[in-house]
Each structure stands twice: as C-alpha cells, then as structure tokens.
Amino acid sequence: MVYDLHRIFLRVTRQLEMTPSISSTQLAKDLGIERHTMAKAIKNAAGVTFREFRKSVLLKRTASLLRDESNRTIKEVAFTVGYRSQGSLSRFIRTATGGSAKKLKME
C-alpha cells in the first residue's frame, strides 16, 4: 500500500499539537497506521526522529502556553502538556533549552 507521507505528517503534527505527550505507539494506533510508516513520514518531512519531533512540538506548545497565558502557573502548564509534575516539566525545559521555565516564558 502506498501512503501519502506528507498527509500523514500533517495528521501527526496536528495530533501532537493537541496531545504532545502521546507515545508513538498510541499515536500510530489512533491514526490507524503502523509506527514505522509514521516514523518514515516524520523523517521524510522534518528530517528527525519521532522523539526529536515530539520534543520540538512539546517545547513549542509549552513556550506558547507560558507566554500567551501568563496567568497560568508552570504547574498548570505541566499538567496541560501531559507532565505529572512541575519538576518534570522544568527538567525537560532545562535539558531542551539549557534554561529555566521562567526564562522560556520571557523569550
């Protein structure tokens, strides 16, 4: 079967933007495709692995929430993007950017 990899990539992107913490297995299942097909679509369109792509989507979503909804606490943002604690989100941000959540909020 031949897949439209660009269309799959767009569907993956939309789904990740809504649920950035979803696993590749669950996402492929939700979209009704094989994981390797999804990985191929991401690699073809973005040039990165699923994990790297999900990380970038999660970071963009987190930064957007921190900036655009400044009344939200970091803890609320953590729960919104699928983390179970503020500390886990803070570690993710520190690892991904080298800075803090407050710094990301100001950028």
Backbone as a printed PyTorch tensor [residue, N CA C, xyz], in Angstrom:
tensor([[[ 0.8400, -1.1770,  0.0000],
         [ 0.0000,  0.0000,  0.0000],
         [ 0.8860,  1.2420,  0.0000]],

        [[ 0.5250,  2.2330, -0.7760],
         [ 1.2750,  3.4760, -0.8660],
         [ 0.5610,  4.5280, -0.0170]],

        [[ 1.3450,  5.1870,  0.8380],
         [ 0.8030,  6.2160,  1.7080],
         [ 1.2560,  7.5940,  1.2370]],

        [[ 0.4300,  8.5770,  1.4950],
         [ 0.8010,  9.9740,  1.2620],
         [ 1.5240, 10.4280,  2.5300]],

        [[ 2.8550, 10.3800,  2.5070],
         [ 3.6480, 10.6670,  3.6950],
         [ 3.4610, 12.0970,  4.1840]],

        [[ 3.2700, 13.0240,  3.2650],
         [ 3.0630, 14.4170,  3.6790],
         [ 1.7500, 14.5500,  4.4570]],

        [[ 0.7290, 13.8960,  3.9680],
         [-0.5780, 13.9400,  4.6470],
         [-0.4930, 13.2860,  6.0230]],

        [[ 0.2320, 12.1780,  6.1170],
         [ 0.4310, 11.5180,  7.4090],
         [ 1.1710, 12.4570,  8.3490]],

        [[ 2.2050, 13.1230,  7.8440],
         [ 2.9710, 14.0610,  8.6660],
         [ 2.0640, 15.1680,  9.2080]],

        [[ 1.2020, 15.7030,  8.3850],
         [ 0.2870, 16.7570,  8.8290],
         [-0.6590, 16.2570,  9.9140]],

        [[-1.1480, 15.0330,  9.7580],
         [-2.0350, 14.4480, 10.7670],
         [-1.2900, 14.2140, 12.0820]],

        [[-0.0630, 13.7310, 11.9720],
         [ 0.7720, 13.5080, 13.1590],
         [ 1.0190, 14.8340, 13.8770]],

        [[ 1.3520, 15.8510, 13.1130],
         [ 1.6210, 17.1700, 13.6890],
         [ 0.4080, 17.7040, 14.4300]],

        [[-0.7480, 17.6320, 13.8040],
         [-1.9840, 18.0980, 14.4510],
         [-2.2540, 17.3640, 15.7530]],

        [[-2.0900, 16.0550, 15.7150],
         [-2.3490, 15.2420, 16.9020],
         [-1.3510, 15.5610, 18.0120]],

        [[-0.0860, 15.7210, 17.6450],
         [ 0.9350, 16.0490, 18.6470],
         [ 0.7080, 17.4380, 19.2420]],

        [[ 0.2270, 18.3620, 18.4550],
         [-0.0550, 19.6990, 18.9800],
         [-1.1700, 19.6570, 20.0160]],

        [[-2.1170, 18.7530, 19.8370],
         [-3.2130, 18.6190, 20.7940],
         [-2.7880, 17.8180, 22.0230]],

        [[-1.9810, 16.7740, 21.8040],
         [-1.5550, 15.8830, 22.8820],
         [-0.0590, 15.6260, 22.7370]],

        [[ 0.7820, 16.5780, 23.1430],
         [ 2.2190, 16.4550, 22.8930],
         [ 2.9200, 15.3350, 23.6550]],

        [[ 2.3080, 14.8070, 24.6750],
         [ 2.9730, 13.7560, 25.4530],
         [ 2.5990, 12.3440, 24.9950]],

        [[ 1.8320, 12.2190, 23.9360],
         [ 1.3760, 10.9090, 23.4650],
         [ 2.5620, 10.0690, 22.9670]],

        [[ 2.4800,  8.7800, 23.1760],
         [ 3.5510,  7.8870, 22.7230],
         [ 3.4020,  7.6010, 21.2320]],

        [[ 4.4920,  7.1760, 20.6260],
         [ 4.4380,  6.8590, 19.1920],
         [ 3.4930,  5.6910, 18.9380]],

        [[ 3.4930,  4.7220, 19.8320],
         [ 2.6110,  3.5640, 19.6860],
         [ 1.1450,  3.9870, 19.7150]],

        [[ 0.7910,  4.8100, 20.6940],
         [-0.6030,  5.2520, 20.8230],
         [-1.0010,  6.1500, 19.6610]],

        [[-0.1140,  7.0250, 19.2490],
         [-0.4120,  7.9300, 18.1390],
         [-0.6420,  7.1480, 16.8500]],

        [[ 0.2290,  6.1860, 16.5630],
         [ 0.0570,  5.3680, 15.3590],
         [-1.2650,  4.6080, 15.4150]],

        [[-1.5850,  4.0900, 16.5890],
         [-2.8470,  3.3590, 16.7600],
         [-4.0410,  4.2870, 16.5180]],

        [[-3.9880,  5.4900, 17.0980],
         [-5.0780,  6.4560, 16.9240],
         [-5.2630,  6.8530, 15.4620]],

        [[-4.1530,  6.9410, 14.7290],
         [-4.2190,  7.3330, 13.3160],
         [-4.4800,  6.1510, 12.3790]],

        [[-4.4100,  4.9380, 12.9160],
         [-4.6670,  3.7460, 12.1080],
         [-3.5500,  3.4170, 11.1370]],

        [[-2.3190,  3.7020, 11.5400],
         [-1.1600,  3.4060, 10.6960],
         [-0.1010,  2.6810, 11.5260]],

        [[ 0.8630,  2.1090, 10.8390],
         [ 1.9720,  1.4370, 11.5270],
         [ 2.9670,  2.4910, 12.0280]],

        [[ 3.6270,  2.1590, 13.1360],
         [ 4.6170,  3.0830, 13.6930],
         [ 5.7220,  3.4060, 12.7020]],

        [[ 6.1960,  2.3960, 11.9820],
         [ 7.2900,  2.6550, 11.0500],
         [ 6.8600,  3.5760,  9.9050]],

        [[ 5.6040,  3.5130,  9.5060],
         [ 5.0860,  4.4040,  8.4680],
         [ 5.0500,  5.8380,  8.9900]],

        [[ 4.6160,  5.9880, 10.2250],
         [ 4.5820,  7.3060, 10.8440],
         [ 6.0080,  7.8620, 10.9860]],

        [[ 6.9340,  7.0200, 11.4310],
         [ 8.3290,  7.4420, 11.5930],
         [ 8.9290,  7.8630, 10.2550]],

        [[ 8.5870,  7.1250,  9.2100],
         [ 9.0820,  7.4450,  7.8680],
         [ 8.5320,  8.7950,  7.4040]],

        [[ 7.2700,  9.0520,  7.6740],
         [ 6.6530, 10.3270,  7.2860],
         [ 7.3270, 11.4960,  8.0030]],

        [[ 7.6190, 11.3240,  9.2750],
         [ 8.2730, 12.3880, 10.0530],
         [ 9.6950, 12.6120,  9.5540]],

        [[10.4170, 11.5220,  9.3510],
         [11.7960, 11.6190,  8.8770],
         [11.8430, 12.2820,  7.5060]],

        [[10.9080, 11.9150,  6.6470],
         [10.8440, 12.4630,  5.2950],
         [10.5370, 13.9660,  5.3090]],

        [[ 9.5910, 14.3870,  6.1460],
         [ 9.1460, 15.7840,  6.1540],
         [10.0140, 16.6890,  7.0310]],

        [[10.4250, 16.1860,  8.1960],
         [11.1370, 17.0470,  9.1510],
         [12.6140, 16.6960,  9.2900]],

        [[12.9960, 15.5200,  8.8290],
         [14.3940, 15.1200,  8.9040],
         [14.8600, 14.7100, 10.2860]],

        [[13.9130, 14.3880, 11.1650],
         [14.2520, 13.9850, 12.5290],
         [13.4460, 12.7500, 12.9240]],

        [[13.7880, 12.1660, 14.0480],
         [13.0520, 11.0150, 14.5610],
         [11.7450, 11.4710, 15.2150]],

        [[10.8730, 10.5090, 15.4950],
         [ 9.6230, 10.8270, 16.1890],
         [ 9.9190, 11.5100, 17.5100]],

        [[10.8390, 10.9620, 18.2620],
         [11.1680, 11.5050, 19.5840],
         [11.6400, 12.9630, 19.4870]],

        [[12.5130, 13.2430, 18.5290],
         [13.0100, 14.6110, 18.3480],
         [11.8810, 15.5510, 17.9030]],

        [[11.0210, 15.0510, 17.0270],
         [ 9.9110, 15.8620, 16.5440],
         [ 8.9270, 16.1470, 17.6710]],

        [[ 8.5980, 15.1270, 18.4390],
         [ 7.6760, 15.3060, 19.5680],
         [ 8.2560, 16.2960, 20.5680]],

        [[ 9.5480, 16.2040, 20.8070],
         [10.2190, 17.1170, 21.7380],
         [10.0800, 18.5590, 21.2600]],

        [[10.2730, 18.7950, 19.9610],
         [10.1660, 20.1670, 19.4390],
         [ 8.7290, 20.6790, 19.5200]],

        [[ 7.7640, 19.8150, 19.2390],
         [ 6.3500, 20.2030, 19.3360],
         [ 6.0000, 20.5060, 20.7870]],

        [[ 6.4640, 19.6750, 21.6990],
         [ 6.1950, 19.8740, 23.1210],
         [ 6.8100, 21.1750, 23.6120]],

        [[ 8.0190, 21.4610, 23.1870],
         [ 8.6920, 22.6910, 23.6070],
         [ 7.9590, 23.9210, 23.0630]],

        [[ 7.5260, 23.8710, 21.8100],
         [ 6.7800, 24.9930, 21.2250],
         [ 5.4560, 25.2110, 21.9560]],

        [[ 4.7660, 24.1170, 22.2310],
         [ 3.4740, 24.2050, 22.9280],
         [ 3.6560, 24.7710, 24.3270]],

        [[ 4.6770, 24.2970, 25.0170],
         [ 4.9520, 24.7670, 26.3720],
         [ 5.2950, 26.2510, 26.3650]],

        [[ 6.1790, 26.6440, 25.4520],
         [ 6.5680, 28.0570, 25.3520],
         [ 5.3580, 28.9290, 25.0370]],

        [[ 4.5120, 28.4590, 24.1490],
         [ 3.3130, 29.1980, 23.7800],
         [ 2.3860, 29.3810, 24.9830]],

        [[ 2.1660, 28.3270, 25.7300],
         [ 1.3030, 28.4160, 26.9090],
         [ 1.8960, 29.3460, 27.9620]],

        [[ 3.1980, 29.2490, 28.1840],
         [ 3.8420, 30.0980, 29.1860],
         [ 3.7600, 31.5750, 28.8040]],

        [[ 3.9170, 31.8680, 27.5200],
         [ 3.9020, 33.2610, 27.0600],
         [ 2.4840, 33.8150, 26.9060]],

        [[ 1.6440, 33.0560, 26.2340],
         [ 0.3240, 33.5680, 25.8660],
         [-0.7030, 33.5070, 26.9910]],

        [[-0.4730, 32.6280, 27.9330],
         [-1.4020, 32.5010, 29.0570],
         [-0.6150, 32.7140, 30.3450]],

        [[-0.1270, 33.9350, 30.4940],
         [ 0.7760, 34.2570, 31.5910],
         [ 0.1350, 34.1100, 32.9700]],

        [[-1.1850, 34.0350, 33.0340],
         [-1.8510, 33.8320, 34.3180],
         [-1.7460, 32.3790, 34.7970]],

        [[-1.3560, 31.4710, 33.8960],
         [-1.1980, 30.0590, 34.2690],
         [ 0.1180, 29.8530, 34.9980]],

        [[ 0.0840, 28.9930, 35.9880],
         [ 1.3200, 28.6460, 36.6780],
         [ 2.0720, 27.5960, 35.8610]],

        [[ 3.3310, 27.4290, 36.1710],
         [ 4.1330, 26.4070, 35.4880],
         [ 3.5420, 25.0240, 35.7680]],

        [[ 3.0180, 24.8550, 36.9620],
         [ 2.3990, 23.5790, 37.3300],
         [ 1.1760, 23.2990, 36.4430]],

        [[ 0.3590, 24.3110, 36.1950],
         [-0.8130, 24.1400, 35.3230],
         [-0.3920, 23.8140, 33.8980]],

        [[ 0.6490, 24.4790, 33.4260],
         [ 1.1570, 24.2060, 32.0830],
         [ 1.6750, 22.7740, 32.0120]],

        [[ 2.3690, 22.3370, 33.0500],
         [ 2.8970, 20.9650, 33.0980],
         [ 1.7660, 19.9510, 32.9150]],

        [[ 0.6870, 20.1210, 33.6540],
         [-0.4420, 19.2000, 33.5420],
         [-1.1050, 19.2900, 32.1670]],

        [[-1.1870, 20.4880, 31.6070],
         [-1.8080, 20.6880, 30.2960],
         [-1.0620, 19.9430, 29.1970]],

        [[ 0.2680, 19.9500, 29.2500],
         [ 1.0470, 19.2980, 28.1900],
         [ 1.3590, 17.8400, 28.4950]],

        [[ 0.8560, 17.3300, 29.6270],
         [ 0.9610, 15.9010, 29.8910],
         [ 1.9920, 15.4720, 30.9110]],

        [[ 2.6000, 16.4160, 31.6120],
         [ 3.5350, 16.0520, 32.6710],
         [ 2.7760, 15.9010, 33.9760]],

        [[ 3.3090, 15.0780, 34.8620],
         [ 2.6400, 14.8270, 36.1350],
         [ 3.1020, 15.7590, 37.2370]],

        [[ 4.1540, 16.5220, 36.9690],
         [ 4.6340, 17.4640, 37.9780],
         [ 5.3410, 18.6400, 37.3330]],

        [[ 5.4090, 19.7200, 38.0750],
         [ 6.1180, 20.9130, 37.6340],
         [ 7.6020, 20.6100, 37.4820]],

        [[ 8.1430, 19.8050, 38.3850],
         [ 9.5610, 19.4530, 38.3380],
         [ 9.9390, 18.7080, 37.0650]],

        [[ 9.0850, 17.8110, 36.6290],
         [ 9.3540, 17.0590, 35.4000],
         [ 9.3940, 17.9830, 34.1910]],

        [[ 8.4420, 18.9140, 34.1200],
         [ 8.4390, 19.8620, 33.0150],
         [ 9.6650, 20.7690, 33.0880]],

        [[10.0130, 21.2020, 34.2740],
         [11.1860, 22.0640, 34.4400],
         [12.4560, 21.3570, 33.9870]],

        [[12.5900, 20.0820, 34.3180],
         [13.7530, 19.2970, 33.8660],
         [13.7790, 19.1830, 32.3480]],

        [[12.6210, 18.9240, 31.7560],
         [12.5310, 18.8370, 30.2950],
         [12.9930, 20.1530, 29.6620]],

        [[12.4980, 21.2690, 30.1670],
         [12.8530, 22.5750, 29.6130],
         [14.3450, 22.8380, 29.7850]],

        [[14.8770, 22.5320, 30.9560],
         [16.3030, 22.7520, 31.2180],
         [17.1670, 21.9180, 30.2830]],

        [[16.7760, 20.6630, 30.0690],
         [17.5190, 19.7740, 29.1740],
         [17.4180, 20.2530, 27.7200]],

        [[16.2300, 20.6770, 27.3150],
         [15.9910, 21.0650, 25.9230],
         [16.5840, 22.4300, 25.5680]],

        [[16.5840, 23.3520, 26.5360],
         [16.9930, 24.7250, 26.2200],
         [18.2220, 25.2030, 26.9850]],

        [[18.5320, 24.5350, 28.0740],
         [19.6290, 25.0000, 28.9210],
         [19.2040, 26.0980, 29.8690]],

        [[17.9220, 26.4300, 29.8590],
         [17.4070, 27.4980, 30.7190],
         [16.2210, 27.0340, 31.5370]],

        [[15.6450, 27.9550, 32.2600],
         [14.5090, 27.6490, 33.1280],
         [13.1830, 27.9240, 32.4140]],

        [[12.1020, 27.4960, 33.0520],
         [10.7660, 27.7630, 32.5240],
         [10.5010, 29.2670, 32.5180]],

        [[10.9720, 29.9590, 33.5510],
         [10.7820, 31.4190, 33.6060],
         [11.5080, 32.1020, 32.4510]],

        [[12.6960, 31.6150, 32.1330],
         [13.4570, 32.1810, 31.0150],
         [12.7300, 31.9190, 29.6940]],

        [[12.2020, 30.7000, 29.5230],
         [11.4520, 30.3580, 28.3170],
         [10.2170, 31.2480, 28.1850]],

        [[ 9.5950, 31.5410, 29.2980],
         [ 8.4040, 32.3920, 29.3220],
         [ 8.7260, 33.8090, 28.8340]],

        [[ 9.9270, 34.2750, 29.1280],
         [10.3200, 35.6410, 28.7800],
         [10.8050, 35.7630, 27.3280]],

        [[11.1810, 34.6670, 26.6970],
         [11.7210, 34.7120, 25.3300],
         [10.6600, 34.9780, 24.3030]]])
